[in-house]
Amino acid sequence: MVLGVLLLALASALLFWAKGLKTGEPLGMAAGTANIVAAATAAVGLGNALVQFLSWWRKRGAPAPAPTSADIGTAKDILAGLVAQQWRDETVLRSLCDPEPMPLPWRSTERRELADHPEIIAKGTVAFPGLDVHIADMARNFRALRCRRLVILGGPGTGKTTLAVQLVLELLRTRQPEEPVPVLVSVARWDDRAHPRLQDWLAACLAMDYPALRADDLGPGLPETLVARGEVLPVIDGLDELSGRARADMLAALNRSMCETDQLILTCRTAQFAESVQEIGDVLTAAAVIEPQPMSPAAAAGYLGACLPPVPHTTWPQVLEALRTGAVPALAEVASASLGLWLIRATYIAPRVDPAPLLGLGRGSAAELHDHLCDRLIPALVSARPPAGGPVQPFRPQHAWTPEQVGRWLTYLSRELTRDTADPRDVGWWHLARYTPSLPVRVWAALVIGVVVGLAFTLLTASLQAGALIGLLSALLVMVLIGSWFTESPGHADFHLRGRRSELLGILRDGLIVGALGALVGWLMATSIRAPMKAAWAGAMDIGLLAGIGFVVVLSLIRWVEHPTTTATARSPRSTWRADRNLTVIRIISGLVVGVMGGAIVLHAPLPNGTVAVVGGLLLGLLFGLMLGSHHAWLAYKLTVPRLATKGRLPLRAMAFLDDAHRLGLLRTEGPYYQFRHIELQQHLARRRQMPPEEEARQPSGLR
């Protein structure tokens, strides 16, 4: 409403200014054209405010229809399929079952202060009493719990997340229709100030990560309904990644949020969980607590031997024998956890190199051996998985990156995540726009657009004043309006008509209302300067037609198709990126359509030729197409990445690099986010030495 009033005032000022200019001179033509555009835009703004108010007034007392039992069953099946697809792909990529799951033993914790009373946790004996438990037995023991709540504890790299993923897949594989759907989410995404209750946050995660649940034919509010009815089993990963106070608050919030039938799986490091329990003076109610037991050197040697090729390097028998006999204590300590086993496999087995350093370092410090393996990880994965060079393959990158480039770019991302206290794990491609100040990017974008528009109008009107005026206005408009782009989330376009035809009819009706309002504005403006009746009617028709078309094509249809989600399947980072890009293209095309219509409307003005009207309409339509809408994450990404690339922070094709880092096994995906496969790798990279600027400048830029 405020914007419409301001534009109306601008249109009035331009009208009185144009009245004092000569009709045939370029400045007068530019002012008259700007008057029509400003008046039509003012009518669109005022009409939009009126339409939104009337829509709110009609709906404010209407109750929302409740989803049926069939809708809930269908939604659960859809959600189960999407979650299974997501984590099955991740399991294959991470080689969790190749050649077999790691033989890491789990059992109930012996620290009584960390678990609730045994009789509250399970009937009879406490579950998980054994050592070597198959994942099917683990799922069966979980179902035997009274409230089906489980806390998975352990030290760094002990396989907590791996066990959680395997449990999710096993529970999905054996799920009965009445059972809830397990969904794995990262606790780092939970803002307890915005979502004090677990249910509120979980519903928001479902709505964002699995937009198929928001399909029109399922009814409104399905994510909220599923969570409220206990149809979702939250598997919350990484409680230890929060700060001490926040971690304790989260644990207390979980206890406050859960009723008797609510189920839960939670992963956390043992020391951090113990601190939080002590701070709040309470455990997680009715939850069984399990911890991994150190893998024996013999079991670790057997697993590594199973991963070796039929004819391994000649040094491997010595390494495995030294591991079994305890001759390499540092190697035995590293190999006692799942992360250490994976590092050994990735750095020495997959690339088929001489494992002799494991014998030397295995007799020293476990910390030094761990750092050595982390340092070798990126070169080993890059050398072991050359670019595919053809069709996309899930385990091979699509582009040739050097180990130095991959290490430098991942180090940059790890340090940015370390600085981000609100979200220290998730790398969203739209987050890249937040990693550098947006003001320089906005200034350059405004200058470029202002210069292009100004030059175009100068050449068309042969008036430097008109070109400078319109270019300056365009630059100021861009500078102000794109400020929010760098914090916006991705969106997607939804053109489905099923159940939405009435909305389209409403859009056309509202377009007629706005067009009539525009005609009224044009008539009042014309009569205020005492224009002839014929000219007044012509001005009213021009502004009314342009306002109606602009409202329908640019504003209402964009609002109708634009949604803050991405696809109808489990979102991946790449699909999110493409969906937001496609939405941008749709907005631009809509703006160009209105620009052409506006140019056609003013063609009858006293211009030397129609080129000014058509080209001017196209430029203004392009500008409006870029500015309108609520999701500009792809545009912010495109504006930011060149700045990061020139500084060597990321490659120009940053999205391709993130995809390839995922194929290399350095990153994993959770919905639309990338995450480091292991938090320990992220922390190791963040601790790496910062190169001096001159040394960094000599590194390959990767702008290819």
C-alpha positions in Angstrom: 0.0 0.0 0.0 2.8 2.4 1.0 4.7 1.6 -2.3 1.6 2.2 -4.3 1.0 5.6 -2.7 4.6 6.6 -3.3 4.5 5.6 -6.9 1.2 7.5 -7.3 2.9 10.6 -6.0 5.8 10.0 -8.4 3.4 9.6 -11.3 1.7 12.9 -10.4 5.0 14.7 -10.2 6.1 13.3 -13.6 2.7 14.3 -15.1 3.0 18.0 -14.0 6.7 18.0 -15.1 5.9 16.6 -18.5 3.1 19.1 -19.0 5.7 21.9 -18.9 7.9 20.2 -21.5 7.6 20.3 -25.2 5.7 17.3 -26.6 8.3 16.4 -29.3 11.5 16.7 -27.4 13.2 13.5 -26.0 13.0 14.5 -22.3 9.3 15.2 -22.6 8.7 11.8 -24.2 10.8 10.1 -21.5 8.9 11.9 -18.8 5.5 10.9 -20.4 6.5 7.3 -20.7 7.8 7.2 -17.1 4.5 8.8 -16.0 2.5 6.0 -17.6 4.7 3.3 -16.1 4.7 4.8 -12.6 0.9 5.3 -12.7 0.3 1.7 -13.8 2.7 0.4 -11.2 1.0 2.5 -8.5 -2.3 1.1 -9.5 -0.9 -2.5 -9.3 0.5 -1.8 -5.8 -2.7 -0.3 -4.6 -4.8 -3.0 -6.2 -2.5 -5.7 -4.8 -2.9 -4.3 -1.2 -6.7 -4.2 -1.7 -6.8 -7.7 -3.1 -4.8 -9.1 -0.2 -6.9 -7.3 2.3 -10.1 -8.7 0.8 -8.7 -12.2 0.7 -7.7 -12.0 4.3 -11.1 -10.7 5.2 -12.9 -13.6 3.5 -10.6 -16.3 5.0 -10.2 -15.0 8.5 -13.2 -16.9 9.9 -13.2 -20.0 7.6 -11.9 -23.1 9.4 -9.3 -25.2 7.5 -10.4 -28.6 6.4 -8.8 -31.5 8.4 -6.9 -34.2 6.5 -8.6 -37.6 6.4 -7.2 -40.9 7.5 -6.5 -41.8 3.9 -4.6 -38.6 3.4 -2.4 -39.4 6.5 -1.7 -42.9 5.3 -0.8 -41.7 1.9 1.4 -39.0 3.3 3.2 -41.6 5.5 3.9 -43.8 2.6 5.2 -40.9 0.5 7.4 -39.8 3.4 8.7 -43.3 4.0 9.7 -43.7 0.3 11.4 -40.3 0.2 13.4 -40.9 3.4 14.4 -44.4 2.2 15.5 -43.2 -1.2 17.6 -40.4 0.4 19.5 -42.5 2.9 19.8 -45.6 0.7 21.7 -43.5 -1.8 23.9 -42.0 1.0 24.6 -45.5 2.4 25.8 -46.7 -1.0 27.9 -43.5 -1.5 29.5 -43.9 1.9 30.2 -47.7 1.5 28.5 -48.5 4.8 27.8 -52.1 3.7 30.7 -52.7 1.4 31.7 -55.5 1.8 29.8 -55.6 5.1 28.9 -53.3 8.0 31.8 -52.4 10.3 31.8 -54.9 13.2 31.5 -52.2 15.9 29.8 -53.6 19.1 27.1 -51.6 21.0 25.6 -52.2 24.4 23.7 -50.4 27.1 25.8 -47.8 28.9 27.2 -48.8 32.3 27.0 -45.1 33.5 23.8 -45.2 35.5 23.6 -41.5 35.8 23.0 -41.1 32.0 19.9 -43.3 31.7 16.4 -43.4 33.3 15.2 -46.2 35.6 15.4 -49.6 33.9 11.8 -50.4 34.6 10.7 -47.2 32.8 12.9 -48.0 29.8 11.8 -51.5 29.1 9.7 -54.3 30.6 11.9 -56.9 32.2 15.6 -56.6 31.4 17.1 -53.5 29.9 17.5 -53.8 26.1 20.8 -53.9 24.2 22.6 -56.1 26.8 24.8 -57.9 24.2 27.9 -56.9 22.3 27.9 -57.9 18.6 24.3 -57.0 17.6 23.1 -57.2 14.0 21.2 -54.1 12.8 18.0 -56.2 12.6 18.4 -57.2 16.2 19.1 -53.5 17.1 15.8 -52.5 15.4 14.0 -55.3 17.2 15.4 -54.3 20.6 14.4 -50.7 19.8 10.8 -51.7 19.2 10.8 -53.7 22.5 11.3 -50.4 24.4 8.3 -49.1 26.3 8.4 -45.7 24.7 10.8 -46.5 21.9 13.4 -43.8 22.8 17.1 -44.4 22.3 20.2 -42.3 22.9 23.3 -43.3 20.9 26.4 -42.1 22.6 30.1 -42.4 21.8 33.3 -40.6 21.2 34.4 -38.8 18.0 34.3 -41.0 15.0 32.7 -44.0 16.7 29.9 -44.4 14.2 27.0 -42.7 15.9 25.5 -41.2 12.7 26.3 -44.4 10.8 24.3 -46.5 13.3 21.5 -43.9 13.2 21.3 -44.1 9.3 21.3 -47.9 9.4 18.5 -47.9 12.0 16.5 -45.5 9.9 16.8 -47.8 6.9 16.0 -51.0 8.9 13.0 -49.4 10.6 11.7 -48.3 7.2 12.3 -51.7 5.7 10.3 -53.5 8.4 7.8 -50.7 9.1 4.2 -51.7 9.7 1.4 -49.3 8.5 0.6 -48.2 12.1 4.2 -47.4 12.9 5.7 -43.9 12.6 8.1 -42.9 9.8 11.7 -42.4 11.0 13.2 -39.1 9.7 16.8 -38.1 10.4 17.5 -34.4 11.0 20.4 -32.4 12.3 20.0 -30.8 15.6 22.0 -27.8 14.4 19.0 -26.7 12.5 16.8 -26.4 15.6 16.3 -22.8 16.9 14.4 -23.4 20.1 13.6 -19.7 20.2 11.6 -19.9 17.0 10.3 -23.4 17.7 10.2 -24.0 21.5 8.6 -27.4 21.0 10.1 -30.4 19.2 6.9 -30.9 17.3 6.9 -27.4 15.8 10.5 -27.7 14.6 10.0 -31.2 13.2 6.9 -30.0 11.3 8.9 -27.1 9.8 11.7 -29.5 8.8 9.3 -31.9 7.1 7.6 -29.0 5.2 11.0 -27.8 4.0 12.8 -31.0 3.3 9.9 -33.1 1.9 7.6 -30.7 0.0 5.6 -33.5 -1.5 3.8 -33.5 1.9 2.4 -30.1 0.9 0.7 -31.3 -2.3 -2.7 -29.8 -2.8 -4.4 -33.2 -3.2 -3.2 -34.3 0.3 -4.9 -31.4 2.1 -3.5 -28.5 4.1 -1.2 -28.9 7.1 0.0 -32.5 6.6 3.4 -32.0 8.1 1.9 -30.5 11.2 -0.8 -33.2 11.4 1.7 -36.0 11.0 3.9 -34.7 13.8 1.0 -33.8 16.1 -0.4 -37.4 15.8 2.9 -39.1 16.5 3.3 -40.4 12.9 6.9 -39.3 12.7 9.9 -40.8 14.6 12.5 -38.0 14.8 16.1 -39.2 14.6 18.0 -36.2 15.8 21.7 -36.3 15.0 24.6 -34.3 16.6 23.4 -32.9 19.9 27.0 -32.4 20.8 27.5 -29.9 18.0 25.7 -27.3 20.1 27.3 -25.1 22.8 27.0 -26.3 26.4 24.1 -24.0 27.4 22.2 -24.6 24.1 22.7 -28.4 24.4 21.3 -28.4 27.9 18.3 -26.3 26.8 17.7 -28.7 23.9 17.7 -31.7 26.2 15.3 -30.0 28.5 13.1 -28.9 25.6 12.9 -32.6 24.4 11.7 -33.7 27.8 9.1 -30.9 27.9 7.9 -31.6 24.3 7.3 -35.4 24.5 4.2 -37.1 25.8 4.1 -40.8 26.7 3.7 -42.2 23.2 6.3 -40.0 21.5 9.3 -41.8 20.0 12.8 -40.5 19.6 16.4 -41.5 18.6 19.2 -39.1 19.6 23.0 -39.1 18.9 25.5 -37.3 21.0 29.1 -37.5 22.2 29.3 -39.1 25.7 31.1 -36.3 27.5 28.8 -33.6 26.2 25.7 -35.6 27.0 26.9 -36.2 30.5 27.5 -32.5 31.0 24.0 -31.6 29.8 22.5 -34.3 32.0 24.3 -32.9 35.0 23.4 -29.3 34.1 19.7 -29.9 33.9 19.7 -32.5 36.6 17.7 -35.0 34.5 18.1 -37.6 31.8 16.1 -38.1 28.6 12.9 -39.6 30.0 12.3 -43.3 29.3 15.2 -43.5 26.9 17.6 -46.4 26.6 21.3 -45.3 26.3 23.8 -47.3 24.4 27.5 -46.8 23.8 30.0 -48.5 21.4 32.6 -50.8 22.8 36.1 -50.5 21.3 36.6 -52.7 18.4 39.2 -55.3 19.1 42.4 -55.3 17.0 41.5 -58.7 15.7 38.1 -57.5 14.5 39.6 -54.4 12.9 42.3 -56.4 11.1 39.6 -58.8 9.9 37.5 -56.0 8.5 40.5 -54.3 6.8 41.5 -57.7 5.4 38.0 -58.2 3.9 38.3 -54.8 2.2 41.6 -55.6 0.5 41.7 -56.8 -3.1 42.5 -60.4 -3.8 46.1 -59.6 -4.4 47.0 -56.8 -1.9 50.2 -54.8 -1.6 53.0 -57.0 -0.1 53.2 -54.8 3.1 49.6 -55.4 4.1 50.1 -58.8 5.7 52.8 -57.2 8.0 50.4 -54.3 8.9 47.5 -56.7 9.7 49.7 -59.0 11.7 51.2 -56.0 13.7 47.6 -54.8 14.3 46.5 -58.2 15.6 49.5 -58.7 17.9 49.4 -55.2 19.4 52.8 -54.1 17.9 51.2 -50.9 16.6 49.2 -49.4 19.6 48.5 -46.1 17.8 47.1 -47.9 14.8 45.0 -50.2 17.1 43.6 -47.1 18.8 42.7 -45.4 15.6 41.2 -48.6 14.1 39.0 -49.2 17.1 36.5 -46.6 15.9 34.6 -46.5 12.6 36.0 -43.2 11.5 39.6 -44.5 11.9 38.7 -47.7 9.9 37.2 -45.6 7.1 40.2 -43.3 7.0 42.6 -46.2 6.7 40.5 -47.8 4.0 40.1 -44.5 2.0 43.7 -43.4 2.2 45.6 -46.7 1.9 43.3 -49.4 0.5 41.2 -47.6 -2.1 44.2 -45.9 -3.8 46.3 -49.2 -3.5 49.4 -47.5 -2.1 52.1 -48.9 0.1 50.8 -49.0 3.7 54.3 -48.9 5.3 53.7 -45.5 7.0 51.0 -47.2 9.1 53.7 -49.4 10.7 55.9 -46.4 11.6 53.2 -44.0 12.7 51.3 -46.9 14.3 54.0 -47.1 17.0 53.8 -43.4 17.9 50.9 -41.1 18.8 47.3 -41.9 17.8 46.6 -38.1 17.3 49.6 -37.8 14.9 48.4 -40.9 13.0 44.8 -39.5 12.8 46.1 -36.1 11.5 48.3 -38.0 9.0 45.2 -39.9 7.7 43.1 -36.7 7.4 45.9 -35.0 5.5 46.1 -37.9 3.1 42.4 -38.2 2.7 41.7 -35.5 0.0 44.7 -36.5 -2.3 43.8 -40.2 -1.9 40.1 -39.7 -2.8 40.9 -37.4 -5.7 43.5 -39.8 -7.2 41.4 -42.9 -6.6 38.3 -41.4 -8.3 39.3 -39.6 -11.6 36.6 -37.6 -13.5 34.0 -39.7 -15.3 34.3 -37.8 -18.5 30.9 -39.1 -19.7 27.5 -39.9 -18.2 27.1 -38.9 -14.6 28.4 -41.6 -12.2 27.5 -41.5 -8.5 31.0 -42.2 -7.2 33.2 -40.3 -9.6 33.4 -36.5 -10.1 32.5 -34.8 -13.3 35.3 -32.3 -13.3 39.1 -32.4 -12.8 40.1 -30.7 -9.6 43.5 -30.9 -8.1 43.9 -32.0 -4.4 45.3 -28.6 -3.6 42.2 -26.9 -4.9 39.8 -29.3 -3.2 41.7 -28.9 0.1 41.8 -25.1 -0.1 38.1 -24.7 -0.9 36.9 -27.2 1.7 39.1 -25.5 4.2 37.4 -22.2 3.4 34.0 -23.8 3.9 35.0 -25.4 7.2 36.2 -22.1 8.6 33.0 -20.4 7.5 31.0 -23.1 9.3 33.1 -22.6 12.4 32.2 -18.9 12.5 28.5 -19.7 12.0 27.3 -20.5 15.5 23.7 -20.7 14.4 24.2 -23.5 11.8 27.7 -25.0 12.2 27.1 -28.1 10.0 24.9 -27.3 7.0 26.3 -25.9 3.8 23.5 -24.6 1.7 24.4 -23.3 -1.8 22.3 -20.2 -1.0 24.4 -19.8 2.2 27.4 -18.8 0.0 25.8 -15.4 -0.4 26.2 -14.9 3.3 29.9 -15.7 3.4 30.9 -12.3 2.0 29.6 -8.8 2.5 26.7 -8.1 0.1 27.2 -4.3 -0.2 30.0 -4.5 -2.8 28.1 -7.0 -4.9 24.9 -4.8 -4.7 26.9 -1.7 -5.7 28.4 -3.4 -8.8 25.1 -4.9 -9.8 23.4 -1.6 -9.5 26.1 0.2 -11.5 26.1 -2.4 -14.3 22.3 -2.3 -14.6 22.1 1.5 -14.3 24.8 2.0 -17.0 23.2 -0.6 -19.4 19.7 0.9 -19.0 21.0 4.5 -19.2 23.0 3.8 -22.4 20.1 2.1 -24.0 17.7 5.0 -23.4 20.4 7.5 -24.3 20.8 5.8 -27.7 17.1 5.4 -28.3 16.0 8.9 -27.3 19.2 10.8 -28.3 18.9 12.6 -24.9 21.7 12.2 -22.4 19.5 13.7 -19.7 16.7 11.1 -20.2 19.2 8.2 -20.3 21.0 9.5 -17.2 17.7 9.9 -15.3 16.3 6.5 -16.1 19.7 4.8 -15.6 20.0 6.5 -12.1 16.5 5.5 -11.2 17.2 1.9 -12.3 20.4 1.7 -10.3 18.8 3.0 -7.2 15.9 0.6 -7.6 18.3 -2.3 -7.9 20.5 -1.2 -5.0 17.5 -1.0 -2.6 15.5 -4.0 -3.8 18.2 -6.7 -4.0 19.3 -6.3 -0.4 17.1 -9.1 0.7 18.2 -11.5 -2.0 21.3 -12.5 0.0 19.2 -13.9 2.9 16.3 -15.5 1.0 15.7 -19.2 0.8 15.2 -21.1 -2.5 11.8 -21.4 -4.2 10.2 -23.4 -7.0 7.4 -23.0 -9.5 4.3 -25.1 -9.3 1.9 -25.0 -12.3 -0.4 -27.8 -11.2 -4.0 -26.9 -12.0 -5.8 -29.6 -10.0 -7.8 -28.0 -7.3 -6.5 -24.5 -8.2 -8.7 -23.4 -11.0 -10.8 -21.3 -8.7 -7.6 -19.4 -7.8 -6.9 -18.7 -11.5 -10.4 -17.3 -11.9 -9.9 -15.2 -8.8 -6.6 -13.9 -10.3 -8.5 -12.8 -13.5 -11.2 -11.2 -11.4 -8.6 -9.3 -9.3 -6.9 -8.3 -12.5 -10.1 -6.7 -13.7 -10.4 -4.8 -10.4 -6.9 -3.6 -10.6 -7.3 -2.6 -14.2 -10.4 -0.6 -13.3 -8.5 1.0 -10.5 -5.7 1.9 -12.9 -8.2 3.4 -15.3 -9.6 5.5 -12.5 -6.1 6.7 -11.6 -5.4 7.6 -15.2 -8.7 9.4 -15.5 -8.2 11.4 -12.3 -4.6 12.3 -13.4 -5.8 13.5 -16.8 -8.6 15.5 -15.5 -6.4 17.1 -12.8 -4.4 18.8 -15.6 -7.6 19.5 -17.6 -6.7 17.3 -20.5 -9.2 17.0 -23.4 -11.9 14.3 -23.0 -10.5 12.1 -25.7 -6.9 12.3 -24.2 -8.3 11.6 -20.8 -10.1 8.5 -22.0 -7.0 7.3 -23.8 -4.8 7.8 -20.8 -7.3 6.0 -18.6 -7.4 3.1 -21.0 -3.6 2.9 -21.3 -2.9 2.9 -17.6 -5.8 0.6 -16.8 -4.8 -2.0 -19.4 -1.1 -1.9 -18.4 -2.1 -2.1 -14.7 -4.4 -5.0 -15.2 -2.0 -7.0 -17.4 0.9 -6.2 -15.1 -1.0 -7.3 -12.0 -2.1 -10.6 -13.6 1.0 -11.7 -15.5 3.8 -10.4 -13.2 2.4 -10.2 -9.7 -0.5 -12.6 -9.3 0.7 -15.4 -11.6 4.2 -15.3 -10.0 2.6 -15.4 -6.6 0.4 -18.3 -7.7 3.3 -20.4 -9.1 6.0 -19.4 -6.6 6.5 -21.6 -3.5 9.2 -21.7 -0.8 9.9 -25.4 -1.6 11.5 -27.1 -4.5 10.4 -30.4 -6.0 7.8 -33.1 -5.4 10.5 -35.5 -4.3 13.1 -35.6 -1.5 15.1 -32.4 -2.2 18.7 -32.6 -3.1 21.0 -29.5 -3.3 21.2 -29.7 -7.1 17.4 -30.0 -7.5 16.9 -27.0 -5.2 19.4 -25.0 -7.2 17.7 -25.9 -10.5 14.2 -25.2 -9.2 15.1 -21.7 -8.0 16.9 -21.0 -11.3 13.8 -22.1 -13.3 11.6 -19.9 -11.1 13.9 -16.9 -11.9 13.6 -17.6 -15.7 9.8 -17.7 -15.3 9.8 -14.3 -13.6 12.0 -12.8 -16.3 9.8 -14.1 -19.1 6.7 -12.7 -17.3 8.4 -9.3 -16.9 9.3 -9.3 -20.6 5.8 -10.1 -21.6 4.4 -7.2 -19.6 7.2 -5.0 -21.0 6.2 -5.8 -24.6 2.6 -5.1 -23.7 3.6 -1.8 -22.1 5.6 -0.9 -25.2 2.7 -1.7 -27.4 0.4 0.5 -25.3 2.6 3.6 -25.7 3.4 3.0 -29.4 0.8 5.6 -30.3 2.7 8.2 -28.3 4.4 11.0 -30.4 7.7 9.1 -30.7 10.0 9.2 -33.7 9.6 5.4 -34.1 8.3 2.4 -32.1 11.8 1.3 -31.1 11.9 3.4 -28.0 8.6 2.0 -26.8 9.4 -1.7 -27.5 13.0 -1.6 -26.2 12.1 0.5 -23.3 9.3 -1.8 -22.4 11.6 -4.8 -22.7 14.2 -3.3 -20.4 11.7 -2.2 -17.8 10.0 -5.6 -18.0 13.3 -7.4 -17.5 14.0 -5.2 -14.5 10.6 -5.8 -13.0 10.9 -9.5 -13.7 14.2 -9.7 -11.8 13.0 -7.6 -8.9 9.6 -9.2 -8.2 9.0 -12.3 -6.2 10.2 -13.6 -2.8 12.9 -16.1 -3.8 16.1 -14.9 -5.4 18.6 -17.3 -4.0 19.9 -18.4 -7.4 20.5 -14.8 -8.4 22.3 -14.0 -5.1 24.4 -17.1 -5.7 25.3 -16.0 -9.2 26.2 -12.5 -8.0 28.3 -13.8 -5.1 30.3 -16.7 -6.5 32.4 -14.6 -8.9 33.5 -12.5 -6.0 34.5 -15.6 -4.0 36.2 -17.1 -7.0 38.4 -14.0 -7.7 39.6 -14.4 -4.1 40.4 -18.1 -4.5 37.8 -19.0 -1.9 35.7 -21.2 -4.2 35.7 -22.1 -7.9 33.5 -20.2 -10.3 31.4 -23.4 -10.7 30.9 -23.7 -7.0 27.8 -25.9 -7.4 29.7 -28.4 -9.6 32.5 -28.5 -7.0 30.1 -29.3 -4.2 28.5 -32.0 -6.2 31.9 -33.5 -7.0 33.0 -33.3 -3.3 29.9 -35.3 -2.5 30.8 -37.9 -5.2 34.3 -38.1 -3.7 32.8 -38.9 -0.3 34.1 -35.8 1.4 30.6 -34.3 1.8 27.2 -35.9 2.4 23.8 -34.5 1.7 20.9 -34.0 4.1 17.9 -32.8 2.2 19.0 -29.5 0.4 22.2 -29.2 2.5 25.7 -30.5 2.1 27.6 -31.5 5.3 31.1 -32.7 5.9 31.0 -36.5 6.0 32.6 -36.4 9.4 32.6 -33.5 11.8 36.2 -34.5 12.7 37.3 -33.8 9.1 35.6 -30.4 9.2 37.4 -29.5 12.4 40.7 -30.8 11.1 40.4 -28.6 8.0 39.4 -25.6 10.1 42.6 -26.0 12.1 44.8 -26.0 9.1 47.4 -23.3 8.6 46.0 -20.2 6.9 48.2 -19.5 3.8 49.5 -15.9 3.4 47.7 -13.9 0.7 50.7 -13.9 -1.6 51.0 -17.7 -1.4 47.3 -18.2 -1.8 47.4 -15.9 -4.9 50.0 -18.3 -6.5 47.6 -21.2 -6.1 45.5 -22.3 -9.1 42.4 -20.3 -9.2 40.1 -23.1 -10.4 38.1 -20.7 -12.5 37.3 -23.2 -15.2 
